[in-house]
Amino acid sequence: MNDFFTYATLGTLAGTITATTLIVQFIKDLKPFKQIPTRLLVLIVSFTIILITSLITKQFSIKNIPLYLINSLLATTSAIGSWHSITDIKNGKQT
């Protein structure tokens, strides 16, 4: 079980980025999410992961909501950038 996600790993930037990328790639073509622009969907997913992780680990605080948003923006741009890098390599483009 050491190779799976834990709340501790989800609480890291790398964990949030990885989980966000996986979740978005899985749900973005599903009917309820298809109308949402992908970048906005990535932001919503990353913010939700950060929020739920802080709630479950009992570190949630109302005063930290702006920090959760800033952290989700960081995770969003990193997830989008990493996905573009992966797909560029897959398509033979050099970045």
Backbone as JSON, one array per atom type, in Angstrom:
{
  "sequence": "MNDFFTYATLGTLAGTITATTLIVQFIKDLKPFKQIPTRLLVLIVSFTIILITSLITKQFSIKNIPLYLINSLLATTSAIGSWHSITDIKNGKQT",
  "N": [[0.81, -1.21, 0.0], [2.16, 1.16, 0.07], [2.63, 2.47, -2.3], [0.4, 3.78, -3.17], [-1.83, 6.67, -3.17], [-1.89, 8.74, -0.28], [-3.35, 10.76, 2.31], [-1.35, 12.35, 3.19], [0.45, 12.41, 1.02], [-1.23, 13.56, -0.88], [-1.41, 16.04, 0.21], [0.85, 17.33, -0.59], [2.54, 19.38, -3.05], [3.35, 17.97, -5.35], [1.79, 15.65, -5.11], [-0.82, 16.72, -5.27], [-0.74, 17.8, -7.87], [-0.34, 15.49, -9.44], [-2.62, 13.91, -8.79], [-4.64, 15.68, -9.61], [-4.14, 15.89, -12.38], [-4.6, 13.21, -13.18], [-7.33, 12.85, -12.43], [-8.66, 14.87, -13.91], [-8.06, 14.14, -16.56], [-9.51, 11.82, -16.69], [-12.21, 12.63, -16.25], [-12.84, 14.78, -17.94], [-14.05, 14.42, -20.46], [-16.5, 13.42, -19.88], [-20.02, 13.73, -19.9], [-21.26, 15.66, -17.97], [-19.11, 17.36, -17.49], [-18.08, 18.21, -19.85], [-18.75, 20.69, -20.97], [-17.37, 22.5, -19.5], [-14.58, 24.6, -19.58], [-11.31, 23.22, -19.98], [-9.12, 24.24, -18.49], [-10.4, 25.62, -16.41], [-11.72, 23.48, -15.24], [-9.51, 22.01, -14.31], [-8.58, 23.79, -12.36], [-10.78, 23.78, -10.57], [-10.79, 21.08, -9.77], [-8.21, 20.82, -8.6], [-8.42, 22.71, -6.5], [-10.49, 21.54, -5.05], [-9.3, 19.11, -4.26], [-7.25, 20.07, -2.59], [-8.79, 21.4, -0.64], [-10.43, 19.31, 0.41], [-8.45, 17.58, 1.35], [-7.3, 19.17, 3.35], [-9.47, 19.37, 5.08], [-9.91, 16.68, 5.86], [-7.49, 16.04, 7.08], [-7.69, 17.6, 9.24], [-6.72, 20.22, 9.19], [-7.97, 22.36, 8.23], [-8.92, 25.75, 7.87], [-10.84, 28.67, 7.92], [-9.55, 31.08, 7.45], [-7.47, 30.29, 5.86], [-8.41, 29.89, 3.31], [-7.84, 31.74, 1.14], [-5.14, 31.01, 0.77], [-5.44, 28.34, 0.02], [-6.61, 28.73, -2.46], [-4.58, 30.11, -3.85], [-2.59, 28.11, -3.75], [-3.93, 26.17, -5.23], [-3.97, 27.42, -7.71], [-1.26, 27.36, -8.32], [-0.88, 24.56, -8.43], [-2.61, 24.04, -10.53], [-1.47, 25.41, -12.79], [0.94, 24.03, -12.9], [0.07, 21.38, -13.33], [-1.19, 21.63, -15.84], [0.99, 22.5, -17.38], [2.75, 20.3, -17.1], [1.25, 18.32, -18.33], [1.13, 19.3, -20.96], [3.84, 19.13, -21.6], [4.24, 16.35, -21.52], [2.5, 15.47, -23.57], [3.6, 16.82, -25.73], [6.11, 15.59, -25.97], [5.25, 13.02, -26.52], [4.1, 13.43, -28.99], [6.28, 13.99, -30.49], [7.38, 16.54, -30.41], [9.81, 18.96, -29.53], [10.47, 20.56, -26.5]],
  "CA": [[0.0, 0.0, 0.0], [3.0, 2.35, 0.11], [2.69, 3.1, -3.62], [-0.85, 4.48, -3.44], [-1.98, 7.98, -2.54], [-2.36, 8.92, 1.09], [-3.65, 12.18, 2.49], [-0.07, 13.04, 3.33], [0.97, 12.69, -0.33], [-2.14, 14.52, -1.53], [-1.14, 17.34, 0.81], [2.04, 17.93, -1.18], [2.32, 19.94, -4.37], [3.48, 16.89, -6.34], [0.61, 14.79, -4.98], [-1.98, 17.43, -5.81], [-0.58, 17.89, -9.32], [-0.54, 14.17, -10.01], [-4.03, 13.54, -8.64], [-5.42, 16.58, -10.46], [-3.95, 15.47, -13.78], [-5.3, 11.93, -13.38], [-8.79, 13.03, -12.33], [-9.15, 15.68, -15.03], [-8.0, 13.34, -17.78], [-10.58, 10.82, -16.62], [-13.58, 13.17, -16.24], [-13.07, 15.94, -18.81], [-14.91, 14.09, -21.59], [-17.81, 12.97, -19.41], [-21.06, 14.7, -20.27], [-21.47, 16.81, -17.08], [-17.94, 18.23, -17.43], [-17.64, 18.52, -21.21], [-18.99, 22.1, -21.27], [-16.48, 23.33, -18.68], [-13.24, 24.7, -20.16], [-10.4, 22.32, -19.27], [-8.33, 24.97, -17.49], [-11.26, 25.86, -15.26], [-11.93, 22.17, -14.61], [-8.28, 21.7, -13.58], [-8.59, 24.64, -11.17], [-11.81, 23.27, -9.67], [-10.34, 19.79, -9.22], [-7.08, 21.02, -7.68], [-8.93, 23.38, -5.3], [-11.26, 20.55, -4.3], [-8.35, 18.19, -3.63], [-6.59, 20.8, -1.49], [-9.8, 21.65, 0.39], [-10.82, 18.04, 1.06], [-7.29, 17.09, 2.1], [-7.16, 19.96, 4.59], [-10.59, 19.01, 5.97], [-9.71, 15.33, 6.4], [-6.33, 16.04, 7.98], [-8.05, 18.52, 10.33], [-5.91, 21.43, 9.11], [-8.78, 23.38, 7.58], [-9.23, 26.99, 8.56], [-11.45, 29.66, 7.02], [-8.56, 32.1, 7.1], [-6.55, 29.73, 4.88], [-9.04, 29.72, 2.0], [-7.04, 32.4, 0.09], [-3.95, 30.2, 0.52], [-5.87, 27.17, -0.75], [-6.82, 29.18, -3.83], [-3.25, 30.36, -4.44], [-1.95, 26.81, -3.95], [-4.59, 25.48, -6.34], [-3.5, 28.05, -8.94], [0.07, 26.79, -8.56], [-1.07, 23.17, -8.85], [-3.26, 24.07, -11.85], [-0.5, 25.74, -13.84], [1.91, 22.94, -12.97], [-0.58, 20.22, -13.95], [-1.37, 21.93, -17.26], [2.32, 22.51, -17.98], [3.29, 18.94, -17.18], [0.47, 17.59, -19.34], [1.59, 19.76, -22.27], [5.18, 18.56, -21.81], [4.09, 14.92, -21.82], [1.89, 15.28, -24.89], [4.56, 17.29, -26.75], [7.1, 14.52, -26.14], [4.55, 11.91, -27.16], [3.86, 13.82, -30.39], [7.56, 14.23, -31.15], [7.78, 17.93, -30.35], [10.82, 19.29, -28.52], [10.11, 21.77, -25.74]],
  "C": [[0.85, 1.26, 0.0], [3.05, 3.1, -1.21], [1.44, 3.89, -3.96], [-0.87, 5.84, -2.76], [-2.39, 7.84, -1.08], [-2.72, 10.4, 1.22], [-2.37, 12.99, 2.68], [0.52, 13.36, 1.95], [0.08, 13.65, -1.09], [-1.92, 15.93, -1.0], [0.12, 18.01, 0.29], [1.7, 18.48, -2.56], [2.36, 18.84, -5.44], [2.27, 15.96, -6.3], [-0.63, 15.43, -5.55], [-1.92, 17.51, -7.32], [-0.89, 16.55, -9.98], [-2.0, 13.76, -9.96], [-4.92, 14.4, -9.54], [-5.35, 16.15, -11.91], [-4.72, 14.18, -14.06], [-6.81, 12.11, -13.4], [-9.32, 13.79, -13.53], [-9.12, 14.88, -16.32], [-9.11, 12.3, -17.82], [-11.96, 11.44, -16.81], [-13.86, 14.22, -17.3], [-13.97, 15.66, -20.0], [-16.25, 13.52, -21.18], [-18.82, 14.09, -19.59], [-21.22, 15.88, -19.3], [-20.3, 17.82, -17.09], [-17.48, 18.73, -18.8], [-17.78, 20.01, -21.54], [-18.06, 23.03, -20.49], [-15.12, 23.4, -19.39], [-12.23, 23.91, -19.32], [-9.58, 23.05, -18.21], [-9.14, 25.26, -16.23], [-11.52, 24.56, -14.51], [-10.7, 21.77, -13.78], [-8.22, 22.51, -12.29], [-9.59, 24.13, -10.14], [-11.36, 21.98, -9.0], [-9.19, 20.0, -8.23], [-7.53, 21.72, -6.39], [-9.69, 22.39, -4.42], [-10.35, 19.56, -3.58], [-7.69, 18.85, -2.42], [-7.57, 21.01, -0.33], [-10.16, 20.37, 1.15], [-9.66, 17.49, 1.89], [-7.12, 17.86, 3.41], [-8.28, 19.65, 5.58], [-10.33, 17.66, 6.64], [-8.54, 15.28, 7.37], [-6.51, 17.01, 9.15], [-7.14, 19.76, 10.38], [-6.68, 22.57, 8.46], [-8.99, 24.58, 8.49], [-9.8, 27.97, 7.53], [-10.42, 30.67, 6.56], [-7.56, 31.6, 6.05], [-7.14, 29.56, 3.49], [-8.29, 30.5, 0.91], [-5.76, 31.63, -0.24], [-4.29, 28.95, -0.28], [-6.06, 27.55, -2.21], [-5.49, 29.44, -4.53], [-2.53, 29.04, -4.71], [-2.61, 26.04, -5.09], [-4.23, 26.11, -7.68], [-2.11, 27.52, -9.31], [-0.04, 25.36, -9.07], [-1.69, 23.12, -10.25], [-2.26, 24.36, -12.95], [0.55, 24.65, -13.99], [1.31, 21.71, -13.65], [-0.76, 20.44, -15.45], [-0.02, 21.9, -17.97], [2.91, 21.13, -18.12], [2.55, 18.13, -18.23], [0.91, 18.01, -20.75], [2.98, 19.2, -22.58], [5.09, 17.1, -22.21], [3.52, 14.72, -23.22], [2.8, 15.79, -25.99], [5.62, 16.22, -27.02], [6.48, 13.35, -26.89], [4.35, 12.19, -28.65], [5.14, 14.19, -31.13], [8.0, 15.67, -31.18], [8.83, 18.13, -29.27], [10.39, 20.57, -27.82], [11.34, 22.45, -25.21]]
}
